[in-house]
Amino acid sequence: MKKSLLLAVAMCLLPASMAASSRQLAETDDTVKFTVVKELPITSIKDQNQSGTCWAYSSLGFFEAELLRMGKGSHDLCESFLVYKTYMDRADKAVRTHGDVSFSQGGSFYDAVYCLKHYGIVPQQAMPAPGSLYGDSLFNFNQLDAVTSAYVKALAKGEHKKISLTWKKDLDGIYRNYFGELPTEVKVGKKTYTPQTYVSEYLGLNMDDYVSLTSYTHEPFYGKFILEIQDNWRWAESYNLPLDEFMRVMEEAVKNGYPIAWGADVTEYYFGRRNGKGYAYVPKELKIRDLQGSDAARWGGTMEQGAQVSSDDELTITQELRQQGYDNWETTDDHGMVIYGLAKDPKGNNYFMVKNSWGDYGKYHGMFYASKAYVAYKTMNILINKKAIPADIAKKLGLK
């Protein structure tokens, strides 16, 4: 990858130190006043803290927004339940493939879809508050990841003739100590549900209603393919659309009241947290400098891109430019968020409104704005209700 896996995980972990630097920048820079065009209801902004669980916060935040759209009220779904189930499954896959499937804190939107479909979900109050069992107020996976990664690696990469039948129980015990017992029932009023029936009967969510979309030319358009990213370890398929139709789906979805789970690259200089502006855009006069092997990389400990910006005009994003970014590992799978609105800046440029999971940080208090160009360039994939896809495009995908 252009950025190391460690850096990609760090982007998902981020909040504390980087959020602080964003606040310092916010004190010196003027805040752009955006005009809201369309804003969908969302639940409160959470803080994933020191954990690589943006995929869990964004996917459950997306489903919480879906429940609001459906008139089901406000819900706080439990990230601990989702993370616990997903990490156990990922460990199993890593061991079965002798480590060819990576074991890490990351994940994908499909992990949430799979969990809700096969295991269900529970409300947040059904499990201990994040971090509470190990003396913290939020998730902190520094020790947890060190222990579980070493354990899984020892099994997956070890020269064992036979693996102990207790290995899953041992790993399960570690997660139980961090997250608490997994509930087997959910009580709502006088009714009792299993985690599965809580999803299907009480919440009324049908996982077959949701699809992943992307836009790349190395696979045929209007078909499905497995997106080649490490955290897509379940090998889920995404429908492939031309860029203009991909962007049309996103814009029309929000206009028609549908939120979007958004997976994107957030490591670029012109991403809102890093550029001090509080919003993400693609500068027109963008010049990429390869720092690999340079003194800056050696002494600065980074191999990242440099970007020289001379105006607020944006680069025109084409299908070819988007593909080049993916093929050259310039666009990487770093972070999951929720798109919940449309807005314009004072010049009339179009932006998507984005809910993040880094707590109350930055100029816009935990959310930010991403320009249409940035979304077209740096989106890896989205999860969306297939009813939000325009009829003519859905027909091309075989969804009508």
Secondary structure, 3 states (H helix, E strand, C coil): CCCCHHHHHHHHHCCHHHHHHHHHHHHHCCCCCCEEEEECCCCCCCECCECCCHHHHHHHHHHHHHHHHCCCCCCCECHHHHHHHHHHHHHHHHHHCCCCCCCCCCCCHHHHHHHHHHCCCCEHHHCCCCCHHHCCCCCECHHHHHHHHHHHHHHHHCCCCCCCCCHHHHHHHHHHHHHCCCCCCEEECCEEECHHHHHHHHHCCCHHHEEEEECCCCCCCCCEEECCCCCCCCCCEEEECCHHHHHHHHHHHHHCCCCEEEEECCCCCCCHHHHCCCEECCECCCCCECCCCCHHHHHHCCCCCECCCCCCCECCCCHHHHHHHHHCCCCCCCEEEEEEEEEECCCCCEEEEEECCECCCCCCCCEEEEEHHHHHHHEEEEEEEHHHCCHHHHHHCCCC
